[in-house]
Amino acid sequence: MTEQPVSRVPKHATAYYFLLSLIGAALLMALGFIREGILAPASGNQVQLSIVCVSGFSWERVIPLHQGGKLPFFSRLFQGKGSYGDIIGSTSDTDTAIVASMFTGRFPAKHTIYREDELTQFIAPNKFQTPVWQELAARGQQCVVVGLPVSEKQERPDTSAAPRGIKKSGASEMTAEYLHRITRGANIPGELLALLQECINSDLERLRQAVTARGANNSTHLFAYFQGLGRWQQRLTAQAGAMQDTTRAALIDNYYIFIDSILGQLYRYCRSNGIFIVLSERGTMQVTPRHGNYFPTLKEHPATGFFYATGLHIREGIDPLVLAPADLVPMLLYLTGNPLVNTLDGRVNFKLLEEHYYFKRKIIANTRLLLNK
C-alpha cells in the first residue's frame, strides 16, 4: 500500500495564520465598539428643550384663527417640519392633575396632585412627584422653570434684568396695550376687566422671566407654564348668557392672538439643536367637543389638550398623534439622552420621532430612582 503524504504547515505559515486571527478578532472588537457607540444614548446636553404649557390652548380655536391669518407665528410654525395631535387625559382628572402628569410622567393615582395649591409639592417631591426638570438637573443639565415652583438647588430665572421691550418699567404700558387689543372697545364688566388685566400681567411677567433667562444662558432647558388664557376662557365660558356669543368668542380669540405673540418671542431663542413643544392640559371648554364623535360610547368626553412639537429629531407629522399626559416625560428624557426612570407610567411615542431614531438611540432604563441613589 502506498503511503499517503502527511500535510505539514510550515512554522512561519502557522505564525502568519495566528497573526491573521488576532487582526480579525481586533476588527470584530472594533466593529462591536463602533456599533455600541452608534446605539448608545447621546451623552451630555446635546438637545435644548423649550417646553411651553399654555393652559386652555385648543386646536378648535387655533385652526380657524390660523386659517384666517390671525396667528402669524403659528402660520410660520406650521410651514416647517413638526408633529401635532391631542393630549388625552382621563375624564375624571382635574386640570392640575393633568399638568402634574405631564411634568412627572406618572398617573394621578401615583403622583396624587389634584389641586392647584398641591403643585407646590414639586419643591419637595416624593419619589413619584419628581418633575422632569429635577431629573435633568440632577444629571447635570441646566433647566430654567417659569410659572411652576422649583427646589432651591435648581435654576431660578434672573429677574434683575430683561431684554429691551420686556422691562419691568414698561410693564404697565404693555399691559394697557394688550388690554386694548383684546377688548377692542367691548363693553365688559369691571370685574372681568380686572381679571383680564391680571391674566395679561401674569403672562407678560412669565414671558419676561423666560426671555431673560434664555438671554443670559441660551443652552438651558426651558419649562414655562402660562395660565392666563385658561383662566380667561373659564371665566368667559361661565358667563354664557351674560354677554353675546360673538363678543365672548372675540374676547377669547384675541387672547389667542396675544399668546401667539408670546410664543413667537420664546421661539426666537431656540437654537439649531432645539426642540420646541407647545402643549395644554385641556383646551376644549365646550361641554361636547366638536370631535366628540371620536368617543361615541362615553357619557363624558375626556380632557383634550393641545400638542405641537418641532425641532431636532422631530419628524414631519402626516397624521395627528394621540398622547397621554404622562408620555411627555419619557419622551423628553429619551431625546436628551437620559435613561428612563423605571417608575414612569408614560411611554415614548416613536411616531413623533424621525425615522430610524430608535436605532441610533436605544432606550435604557434606570433601575433605581435617581433621587434615592
Secondary structure, DSSP 8 states (H G I E B T S, - for coil): ----------HHHHHHHHHHHHHHHHHHHHHHHHHHHHHS---SS-SEEEEEEETT--HHHHHHHHHTT--HHHHHHHHSSEEEEEEEE-TT--HHHHHHHHHH-S-HHHH---SGGGGGGGSS--TT---HHHHHHHTT--EEEESS---TTSB----S---TT--GGGHHHHHHHHHHHHHTT----HHHHHHHHHHHHHHHHHHHHHHHHHHH-TTSEEEEEE-HHHHHHHHHHHTBTTB-HHHHHHHHHHHHHHHHHHHHHHHTT--TTEEEEEE-S----SSS-TTGGGSTT-SS--EEEEEEEEETTB---SS-EEE-GGGHHHHHHHHTT--EETT------GGGB-TTHHHHS---EESS-GGG-
